[in-house]
Amino acid sequence: MKTAIELGCRCGKVKGALLSTDCLHLRCWCDSCMAFARWMESRKAGSTRDCVDESLGTEVFQFFRDEVLLDAGHEFIVGTKLTRKTITVRYISKCCHTALFSTPNSPSFVPIVAVFGSFIVNKASIRPFNGPVDYKLFAMGKAKEVQNGTMVRNGMHYIFLLRTFFRIVRGILFRKYTPNPAHQTEGGATIIISDK
């Protein structure tokens, strides 16, 4: 039997579990992730703690949807989109403004969910969540300086894209897109961050 890894927002009202540690460890500096981080920080000081580093790199862990369970606090979980046309929905807790997870809004059979580092309880003491980052995506400018000379590629990693593609195919074949944690949220209408 797999050991469940505890998930929880900072105030403890939203709770869940990871049923696997088999994931891709990512850090991303894309415009969308950085815009989301800035919006979160504008809502409440420290709201992206354990999720965003000093260079605004966002830490996420890519899982299959059926490996992420939500046990409590569904009424506090609400989706956010940068614009109405944005495909990715990022979920936060309304109770303490913790970044929880993100998933594509469409198509519904995409089996991938990205769990923010801030949603994993005791992340620093659990491998592989405290291990090296598998892929650093869209790392530029300040992000390079913070890395102290380690190689950081600009743009998207082609190997990452291939691995993600094969994970999606495997997830579809093995029906790992249900249950979908996004369908368990009850916090109200999706928040549109910008009308642009």
Contacts in CASP RR format, 6 or more apart in sequence:
PFRMAT RR
TARGET T0000
AUTHOR 0000-0000-0000
METHOD contacts of the structure
MODEL  1
MKTAIELGCRCGKVKGALLSTDCLHLRCWCDSCMAFARWMESRKAGSTRD
CVDESLGTEVFQFFRDEVLLDAGHEFIVGTKLTRKTITVRYISKCCHTAL
FSTPNSPSFVPIVAVFGSFIVNKASIRPFNGPVDYKLFAMGKAKEVQNGT
MVRNGMHYIFLLRTFFRIVRGILFRKYTPNPAHQTEGGATIIISDK
2 19 0 8 1.000
2 20 0 8 1.000
4 17 0 8 1.000
4 18 0 8 1.000
4 19 0 8 1.000
4 69 0 8 1.000
5 17 0 8 1.000
5 18 0 8 1.000
5 21 0 8 1.000
5 120 0 8 1.000
5 121 0 8 1.000
5 126 0 8 1.000
5 129 0 8 1.000
6 15 0 8 1.000
6 16 0 8 1.000
6 17 0 8 1.000
6 120 0 8 1.000
6 121 0 8 1.000
6 122 0 8 1.000
7 14 0 8 1.000
7 15 0 8 1.000
7 16 0 8 1.000
7 17 0 8 1.000
7 18 0 8 1.000
7 68 0 8 1.000
7 70 0 8 1.000
7 100 0 8 1.000
7 115 0 8 1.000
7 119 0 8 1.000
7 120 0 8 1.000
7 121 0 8 1.000
8 14 0 8 1.000
8 15 0 8 1.000
8 16 0 8 1.000
8 98 0 8 1.000
8 119 0 8 1.000
8 120 0 8 1.000
8 121 0 8 1.000
9 15 0 8 1.000
9 76 0 8 1.000
9 93 0 8 1.000
9 95 0 8 1.000
9 96 0 8 1.000
9 98 0 8 1.000
9 100 0 8 1.000
9 119 0 8 1.000
10 49 0 8 1.000
10 93 0 8 1.000
10 96 0 8 1.000
10 98 0 8 1.000
10 118 0 8 1.000
11 93 0 8 1.000
11 95 0 8 1.000
11 96 0 8 1.000
11 98 0 8 1.000
12 95 0 8 1.000
12 96 0 8 1.000
13 72 0 8 1.000
13 73 0 8 1.000
13 76 0 8 1.000
13 93 0 8 1.000
13 95 0 8 1.000
13 96 0 8 1.000
14 70 0 8 1.000
14 72 0 8 1.000
14 73 0 8 1.000
14 74 0 8 1.000
14 76 0 8 1.000
14 77 0 8 1.000
14 93 0 8 1.000
14 95 0 8 1.000
14 98 0 8 1.000
14 100 0 8 1.000
15 70 0 8 1.000
15 71 0 8 1.000
15 72 0 8 1.000
15 73 0 8 1.000
16 68 0 8 1.000
16 69 0 8 1.000
16 70 0 8 1.000
16 71 0 8 1.000
16 72 0 8 1.000
17 69 0 8 1.000
17 71 0 8 1.000
18 63 0 8 1.000
18 67 0 8 1.000
18 68 0 8 1.000
18 69 0 8 1.000
18 115 0 8 1.000
18 120 0 8 1.000
19 66 0 8 1.000
19 67 0 8 1.000
19 68 0 8 1.000
19 69 0 8 1.000
20 63 0 8 1.000
20 64 0 8 1.000
20 67 0 8 1.000
21 126 0 8 1.000
21 127 0 8 1.000
21 128 0 8 1.000
21 129 0 8 1.000
22 63 0 8 1.000
22 67 0 8 1.000
23 61 0 8 1.000
23 62 0 8 1.000
23 63 0 8 1.000
23 115 0 8 1.000
23 128 0 8 1.000
24 61 0 8 1.000
24 62 0 8 1.000
24 134 0 8 1.000
24 135 0 8 1.000
24 160 0 8 1.000
24 163 0 8 1.000
24 164 0 8 1.000
24 167 0 8 1.000
25 59 0 8 1.000
25 61 0 8 1.000
25 128 0 8 1.000
25 129 0 8 1.000
25 131 0 8 1.000
25 132 0 8 1.000
25 133 0 8 1.000
25 134 0 8 1.000
25 135 0 8 1.000
26 59 0 8 1.000
26 60 0 8 1.000
26 61 0 8 1.000
26 62 0 8 1.000
26 114 0 8 1.000
26 133 0 8 1.000
26 134 0 8 1.000
26 135 0 8 1.000
26 136 0 8 1.000
26 137 0 8 1.000
26 160 0 8 1.000
27 53 0 8 1.000
27 57 0 8 1.000
27 58 0 8 1.000
27 59 0 8 1.000
27 60 0 8 1.000
27 133 0 8 1.000
27 135 0 8 1.000
27 136 0 8 1.000
27 137 0 8 1.000
27 139 0 8 1.000
28 57 0 8 1.000
28 58 0 8 1.000
28 60 0 8 1.000
28 136 0 8 1.000
28 137 0 8 1.000
28 138 0 8 1.000
29 55 0 8 1.000
29 56 0 8 1.000
29 57 0 8 1.000
29 58 0 8 1.000
29 136 0 8 1.000
29 137 0 8 1.000
29 138 0 8 1.000
29 139 0 8 1.000
29 140 0 8 1.000
29 143 0 8 1.000
30 137 0 8 1.000
30 138 0 8 1.000
31 138 0 8 1.000
32 82 0 8 1.000
32 86 0 8 1.000
32 88 0 8 1.000
33 56 0 8 1.000
33 57 0 8 1.000
33 58 0 8 1.000
33 138 0 8 1.000
34 56 0 8 1.000
34 57 0 8 1.000
34 58 0 8 1.000
35 82 0 8 1.000
35 193 0 8 1.000
36 58 0 8 1.000
36 80 0 8 1.000
36 82 0 8 1.000
36 90 0 8 1.000
36 99 0 8 1.000
36 193 0 8 1.000
37 48 0 8 1.000
37 51 0 8 1.000
37 52 0 8 1.000
37 56 0 8 1.000
37 57 0 8 1.000
37 58 0 8 1.000
38 56 0 8 1.000
39 80 0 8 1.000
39 193 0 8 1.000
40 47 0 8 1.000
40 48 0 8 1.000
40 92 0 8 1.000
40 97 0 8 1.000
40 99 0 8 1.000
41 47 0 8 1.000
41 48 0 8 1.000
43 97 0 8 1.000
44 96 0 8 1.000
44 97 0 8 1.000
47 97 0 8 1.000
47 98 0 8 1.000
47 99 0 8 1.000
48 58 0 8 1.000
48 99 0 8 1.000
48 118 0 8 1.000
49 118 0 8 1.000
50 59 0 8 1.000
50 117 0 8 1.000
50 118 0 8 1.000
50 123 0 8 1.000
51 58 0 8 1.000
51 59 0 8 1.000
51 99 0 8 1.000
51 116 0 8 1.000
51 117 0 8 1.000
51 118 0 8 1.000
52 58 0 8 1.000
52 59 0 8 1.000
53 59 0 8 1.000
53 146 0 8 1.000
54 146 0 8 1.000
55 142 0 8 1.000
55 143 0 8 1.000
55 145 0 8 1.000
55 146 0 8 1.000
56 142 0 8 1.000
56 143 0 8 1.000
57 143 0 8 1.000
58 116 0 8 1.000
59 116 0 8 1.000
59 117 0 8 1.000
59 133 0 8 1.000
60 102 0 8 1.000
60 114 0 8 1.000
60 115 0 8 1.000
60 116 0 8 1.000
60 117 0 8 1.000
61 114 0 8 1.000
61 115 0 8 1.000
61 117 0 8 1.000
61 120 0 8 1.000
61 129 0 8 1.000
62 112 0 8 1.000
62 113 0 8 1.000
62 114 0 8 1.000
62 115 0 8 1.000
62 164 0 8 1.000
62 167 0 8 1.000
63 112 0 8 1.000
63 113 0 8 1.000
63 114 0 8 1.000
63 115 0 8 1.000
64 111 0 8 1.000
64 112 0 8 1.000
64 113 0 8 1.000
64 167 0 8 1.000
64 171 0 8 1.000
64 176 0 8 1.000
64 177 0 8 1.000
65 103 0 8 1.000
65 111 0 8 1.000
65 112 0 8 1.000
65 113 0 8 1.000
65 176 0 8 1.000
65 177 0 8 1.000
65 178 0 8 1.000
65 179 0 8 1.000
65 180 0 8 1.000
65 181 0 8 1.000
66 111 0 8 1.000
66 175 0 8 1.000
66 176 0 8 1.000
66 177 0 8 1.000
66 178 0 8 1.000
66 179 0 8 1.000
67 176 0 8 1.000
68 101 0 8 1.000
68 113 0 8 1.000
68 115 0 8 1.000
68 181 0 8 1.000
69 179 0 8 1.000
69 181 0 8 1.000
70 77 0 8 1.000
70 181 0 8 1.000
70 184 0 8 1.000
70 185 0 8 1.000
74 184 0 8 1.000
74 185 0 8 1.000
74 186 0 8 1.000
74 187 0 8 1.000
75 186 0 8 1.000
75 187 0 8 1.000
76 93 0 8 1.000
76 94 0 8 1.000
76 95 0 8 1.000
76 187 0 8 1.000
77 91 0 8 1.000
77 92 0 8 1.000
77 93 0 8 1.000
77 94 0 8 1.000
77 100 0 8 1.000
77 184 0 8 1.000
77 185 0 8 1.000
77 186 0 8 1.000
77 187 0 8 1.000
78 91 0 8 1.000
78 92 0 8 1.000
78 93 0 8 1.000
78 94 0 8 1.000
78 185 0 8 1.000
78 187 0 8 1.000
78 188 0 8 1.000
78 189 0 8 1.000
78 190 0 8 1.000
78 191 0 8 1.000
79 89 0 8 1.000
79 90 0 8 1.000
79 91 0 8 1.000
79 92 0 8 1.000
79 185 0 8 1.000
79 187 0 8 1.000
79 190 0 8 1.000
79 191 0 8 1.000
80 89 0 8 1.000
80 90 0 8 1.000
80 91 0 8 1.000
80 92 0 8 1.000
80 190 0 8 1.000
80 191 0 8 1.000
80 192 0 8 1.000
80 193 0 8 1.000
81 88 0 8 1.000
81 89 0 8 1.000
81 90 0 8 1.000
81 105 0 8 1.000
81 190 0 8 1.000
81 191 0 8 1.000
81 192 0 8 1.000
81 193 0 8 1.000
82 88 0 8 1.000
82 193 0 8 1.000
82 194 0 8 1.000
83 192 0 8 1.000
83 193 0 8 1.000
83 194 0 8 1.000
83 195 0 8 1.000
83 196 0 8 1.000
84 192 0 8 1.000
84 195 0 8 1.000
86 105 0 8 1.000
87 104 0 8 1.000
87 105 0 8 1.000
87 106 0 8 1.000
88 102 0 8 1.000
88 103 0 8 1.000
88 104 0 8 1.000
88 105 0 8 1.000
89 102 0 8 1.000
89 103 0 8 1.000
89 104 0 8 1.000
89 105 0 8 1.000
89 182 0 8 1.000
89 190 0 8 1.000
90 99 0 8 1.000
90 101 0 8 1.000
90 102 0 8 1.000
91 100 0 8 1.000
91 101 0 8 1.000
91 102 0 8 1.000
91 103 0 8 1.000
91 181 0 8 1.000
91 182 0 8 1.000
91 185 0 8 1.000
92 98 0 8 1.000
92 99 0 8 1.000
92 100 0 8 1.000
93 100 0 8 1.000
94 187 0 8 1.000
98 116 0 8 1.000
98 118 0 8 1.000
98 119 0 8 1.000
99 116 0 8 1.000
99 117 0 8 1.000
99 118 0 8 1.000
99 119 0 8 1.000
100 115 0 8 1.000
100 116 0 8 1.000
100 118 0 8 1.000
100 119 0 8 1.000
101 113 0 8 1.000
101 114 0 8 1.000
101 115 0 8 1.000
101 116 0 8 1.000
101 119 0 8 1.000
101 181 0 8 1.000
102 113 0 8 1.000
102 114 0 8 1.000
102 116 0 8 1.000
103 110 0 8 1.000
103 112 0 8 1.000
103 113 0 8 1.000
103 114 0 8 1.000
103 180 0 8 1.000
103 181 0 8 1.000
103 182 0 8 1.000
104 110 0 8 1.000
104 112 0 8 1.000
108 177 0 8 1.000
108 180 0 8 1.000
109 172 0 8 1.000
109 177 0 8 1.000
110 168 0 8 1.000
110 177 0 8 1.000
111 167 0 8 1.000
111 168 0 8 1.000
111 171 0 8 1.000
111 172 0 8 1.000
111 176 0 8 1.000
111 177 0 8 1.000
112 164 0 8 1.000
112 167 0 8 1.000
112 168 0 8 1.000
113 180 0 8 1.000
113 181 0 8 1.000
113 182 0 8 1.000
117 123 0 8 1.000
117 129 0 8 1.000
120 126 0 8 1.000
120 129 0 8 1.000
123 129 0 8 1.000
123 130 0 8 1.000
124 130 0 8 1.000
134 160 0 8 1.000
135 157 0 8 1.000
135 159 0 8 1.000
135 160 0 8 1.000
136 143 0 8 1.000
136 147 0 8 1.000
136 152 0 8 1.000
136 153 0 8 1.000
137 155 0 8 1.000
137 156 0 8 1.000
137 157 0 8 1.000
137 160 0 8 1.000
138 154 0 8 1.000
138 155 0 8 1.000
138 156 0 8 1.000
139 147 0 8 1.000
139 152 0 8 1.000
139 153 0 8 1.000
139 154 0 8 1.000
139 155 0 8 1.000
140 154 0 8 1.000
140 155 0 8 1.000
143 152 0 8 1.000
144 152 0 8 1.000
170 176 0 8 1.000
171 177 0 8 1.000
END
